[in-house]
Amino acid sequence: MPKTKAQKIQEVKDVAGHLKGKETLIIADFTGLPVNEMTTFRKSIRAMGGMFHVMKKRLLKILLEQEGFTFDRETFPGQSGIIISPKDLSETAGTVYAFAKEKNKKEEIFKILGGFLLGEKKQLSGKEVKMIGALPSREVLLGQLVGMIASPLKKFLFVLNEKSKQA
């Protein structure tokens, strides 16, 4: 049964309330995703303090315009689900990207369409969100940096140690 205008207005208000104090909004197309996998995805998003909500693009356009963004429905094909998270983009995109990568092994049934940094009022393309999601976590990057810095020092110390043994 279709929603009434009052229900649609209330839905926009409810989702706008969820946006308060949040950092990230990601839009995904979930066409073809089975319900049990959708439930698993919702649980993983909820575990990080976020929410996944299915919303008509027309209502999403109204919501985003209220928040100060421009939204063109034609650039976002398929069904739209929004992921709202209090975490930063890299953490949220990492979770969404990992899920999409797992589900898209055979065919592409879960697509990341784009994202918004709510605090900075910045819109990102789906490609940008995927690239950020593919990056390792901050801790892993710091570990790699330390390894890159320490490796030449270790080799240098090894050479000095071997030279001292020869002398």
Long-range contacts (C-beta under 8 A, 24 or more apart in sequence): 8-59, 11-55, 11-59, 12-59, 12-62, 12-63, 12-66, 15-53, 15-55, 15-63, 15-82, 15-84, 16-63, 16-66, 16-67, 18-51, 18-53, 18-84, 19-63, 19-67, 19-84, 19-118, 21-86, 22-50, 22-84, 22-85, 22-86, 22-118, 23-85, 23-86, 23-87, 23-88, 23-89, 23-92, 23-117, 23-118, 23-119, 24-50, 24-83, 24-84, 24-85, 24-86, 24-87, 24-88, 24-89, 24-92, 24-93, 24-115, 24-116, 24-117, 24-118, 25-82, 25-83, 25-84, 25-85, 25-115, 25-116, 25-118, 26-82, 26-83, 26-85, 26-92, 26-93, 26-96, 26-112, 26-114, 26-115, 26-116, 26-129, 27-60, 27-76, 27-80, 27-81, 27-82, 27-83, 27-112, 27-113, 27-114, 27-115, 28-80, 28-81, 28-82, 28-83, 28-96, 28-100, 28-110, 28-111, 28-112, 28-113, 29-76, 29-77, 29-78, 29-79, 29-80, 29-81, 29-110, 29-111, 29-113, 30-54, 30-78, 30-79, 30-81, 30-109, 30-110, 31-78, 31-79, 31-109, 32-107, 32-109, 33-103, 33-109, 33-110, 37-103, 41-99, 41-110, 44-95, 44-99, 45-83, 45-85, 45-95, 45-96, 48-85, 48-87, 48-91, 48-92, 48-95, 49-85, 49-86, 49-87, 50-83, 50-84, 50-85, 50-86, 50-87, 50-92, 51-83, 51-84, 51-85, 52-81, 52-82, 52-83, 53-81, 53-82, 53-84, 54-79, 54-80, 54-81, 55-80, 55-81, 55-82, 56-80, 64-116, 67-116, 67-118, 67-121, 68-121, 69-116, 69-121, 69-123, 70-123, 75-113, 75-114, 76-113, 76-114, 77-113, 78-111, 78-113, 80-113, 89-115, 89-117, 89-124, 89-129, 89-132, 90-132, 90-133, 90-135, 90-137, 90-138, 91-137, 93-129, 93-130, 93-132, 93-133, 94-132, 94-133, 94-135, 94-137, 95-133, 96-129, 96-133, 97-129, 97-130, 97-133, 97-134, 98-133, 100-130, 100-133
